[in-house]
Amino acid sequence: CSDPPGSGQVNNVAYAWQAEFRAYHIWAHPALASYDYMMWLDADAMVGTPWDDVDPMQTMIENDLTVLYAGWPYGTSNNRLIQEKIYH
């Protein structure tokens, strides 16, 4: 599985599937029907500072956020459509 020719990006199908699962399929499961929010940390994610004075879920709720990512902008993509979605 890869992005359009010339984009320089190659994606693992398993990685793409887990991303789709977390972005869409998990929310359709009946076990999560009563939940409005979920916090998910990848195995390679790190909390950059202690959460002593801040509640990340409260911050997300109060600011109507979908994603909270303190280390932005890590990663790259040469795909123009992805760049437009991320940066605009």
RAJOGI-V680029 format. One line per field, one symbol per residue. phi: phi as a letter, one per 40 degrees, with the letter a starting at -180 (. if undefined). A space follows every 10 residues. Layout:
BEGIN
phi->???
END
This chain:
BEGIN
phi->.acddgcgbb bccccccccc dccbcccccd cbdccbbabb bccccbccac ccbabdccdc ccbfccbbbc ccbcgaaccd ccdccccb
END
